[in-house]
């Protein structure tokens, strides 16, 4: 039991009540206190009591008294306005009656996360721009509603530089996580929304003791059920980038852990905090925007494709897939709505045929078949000189055509064809893609061509195996000699070199 002196007279308090009133700031350092175990029968100012000094925190009291969510969140309104503007621009660029495929293509064109373009071409700026693009009105409205509420509360809690740090971390956390773990084309501000929700949870838990009671429902564990429900909705819905949601949530929460609210950093040191943070944010944005070739290099990897029948071996980017090309044949593509393709193969030809004949026949058959199927139109081609592939001289041809979908032109395509002959096998490697994208992929495609290798075709390998099992069998020797000749190798049954054009 102790006594305090107030304008209304002396008041007796239990120790617990005294401590609580000190924490709430109801007792000042000048309040007179009589605490017999310490002061005896005398009265002293509260500041002289170690008990008071351990509980009294002016900064925290200042925060509790002045914290409010009434400030207009100008930066949040700016982010919402930018999303609305980008949606209107995207909408104006869509043709009437555009389907999902066309919409995805436009999103990629405006800056959505496209893993192949980020990894292959170093377009890391997409990690930022993707956060301002939305597929439809519902997607936009849902994200903007929760962005305004969640981000607006955070903007009231932190300094502008701190708030932007949370937004930037959430945006990059979402898109980087999507790039690494999802591997699909994605766009939307939901990663930022989840990052802000994660920030609200961390802020509320960390500062629950000093947040005014009337505002606690906007922070801490009160927000956790919304986070859980939104995550569950994402996992239960098709076409939702859940990895992006988790990445944004984690990035926003972790960033908030290291920030102090603006009302707790009013000291000169706190003001310098913002001066230092702004340049750091600008540097991060610049690095992500222009540092693509360096940032994407560690992500580049290749996968090997082998055409066992011909022995053709190609190393291609790991993110590419094997699907049907615009010409209607199987090929390796980068997964975009208007993809870049590599289509390769080989076939046996008469001994009197040459590369020029093979190229003309292949282009005529492929382009004519695709035109008949309504895939392309206005095709034309011409010879472009010679090259060297896997140690073999190759003829180079170029072609151009329009790709169609449902009878409507969607892109102009360029094709570059390499043809070389070894033995009775004619090898073809066709590279083609949209006119606007093909030049940017030139170095990637040429690396694929430079890395082409020739191994033993299946028929030669089988003939060799038969000869090794029965080396005294004359028919096995004859079969091997014929296979070696057809494959263009030398050495017959006794000696063999893997690539001898």
C-alpha positions, 0 to 999 in steps of 0.5 A: 500500500502507498499514498499519492497526493492529488489536488483532491487530497491524498489517495491510497493505492495498491501497488498493482493499481499504482503500477497500472496508473503509471503505465497509463501516464496518469501519474507524472514524475512530479506526483508526490508519493509516500511509500513507507518501505522506501520513503518511511513517513516522508513524501518524495517526487515519483521520479525519485522512486526506482519503481516509478522510473522503471514503469514510466516511459514518456515515448510510449505515453506520447504514442498512446495519447496521439496514435490515431487512424484519422490521417488521410493515407495519401500514399495509399491513395496514390497506389490505388490511383496508379492501379486504377489508371493501369487497369483503364489503360489495359482495358483500352488496349484490349480488342473487343471480345478478347478471350483469356488468352489474349488478356494474358498476352496483354498483361505480359505486354504491360509488365506481368511476371513472366518467368521466361522473360525475367530469366532469359532476357533479364526483365526484372523490372516486371517484379515491380510492374506486375503489382499494378496490373489486374485481370478484371474489375472484380480482381481490381476491386477486391485488391483495392478495397483491402489495400486501402484499409490495410495499407491505410492503417499502416501508413498512419502508423509509420513514417512515409519512408517506412511505409514505402519500405513495407510496400516495396518489400511486400511487392518484391516478396510476392513477385520473387516468390511467384517467380521461384516457386510458381513459375506461371504468369501472374499479376495483381496487388494481392501480394502487397495486400497480404504484406500489409496484413502481415505488417498489421499483425506484427505491429499489433502484437509488438505494440499491443501494450501501447496501442489505444484500445479503440484501435486494437481491432485493426492490428495484431491477432484481430487481423489473423483470421482475415489472413487465414481466410484469404489464404484458404480462399486462394488455395481453394481457387484455381488460377490464384498465385498462392506462392505470391500471397505467401511471399508478400505476407512473409516479406511485409511481416518481416520488414515491419519487425524492424521498424519503429512507429513514427510516434516513437521515433521523434528524436533527432536519431529517428528523423535521420532514419528517414533520411537514410531509408529513402536513398536505400529504397531508391537504390533497390528500385534502380537495381531491380529495374536496370540490374536484370542481366546480373540478377537473373543470371543465377536463375538461368539453367538448362535442360537437355533434350535428346532426339534418340532417333537422330542423335540430335542433342539440344540444351534449352532453358529450364523453364521452357516446355515441350508443346505443340508449336504454331506450325502444329508440330512438337517443339520447345517453347518459353510458355508465353501466350505468344511464345518463342519456339525451337523446333528440331528434328531429322529424317532419312533422305535419298543419297542424292538429296541436298540441304537446299532441297530439304529446306525447301520441302520442309518449309513448303510442307510445314507452312502450307500445312499450317495455313491449311489448318488456319494457324498461319497465313501470308507465309514467305521465305528466302535463303540467308547464307550458311552457318556451322552447327556441331561441326557441320556446314548448315544452310540458313533460311528465314521466313515470315508469317502471321499467326492466327487464332480463331481466324484473327491475326494475333502476331507477326512471326519470324522464323530462322531455319538451319538445315545440315546433312550428314550421311543419309540424315538431314537435320533441321533446327527452326527458331521462331517467335513474335517479331517484337520479341524475337530480337530480344531472344536472339542471343538465347536462341543462338546459344541454343544453336551453338550448343547443339551436339550430335550423338549416335542415332538409335539405329547405329547404336542398335547395330553396334550392340548387335555387332558387339554381341556377335562379332563373328557374324558377317551380317552383323558387321554388314549391318553396322557398316551400313548404319555407320554410312547412313549416320555419316560416321567413319570407321565401320565396325572396327573404329568409330568417331562420334562426329565426323562430318 
